[in-house]
Amino acid sequence: MANVMQMTEYDKVVRGFVDAYVHNLTPDQMREIISEQTHIDFENIRQDTGQVSVFEEMASWESELWSDIATEFDLPDIEDMYDE
């Protein structure tokens, strides 16, 4: 399929759409979109580099939350996962 615009103009169109779309979303719609996209992102990381990489990503986003989840699921420290 052919490109119909220069990339700089295309970028303006896309950014304008996204800006208008996001500003019209409700908080619940935003949460749903973010939740679904985050799950997809984590799944892509898992497929590319494995579960430990996903856990590292989670810990880098929110270390206290990751610690709570790791405790809940009785997971070892991330560093120890490399020994298994």
Disulfide bonds with the S-S distance in Angstrom:
none
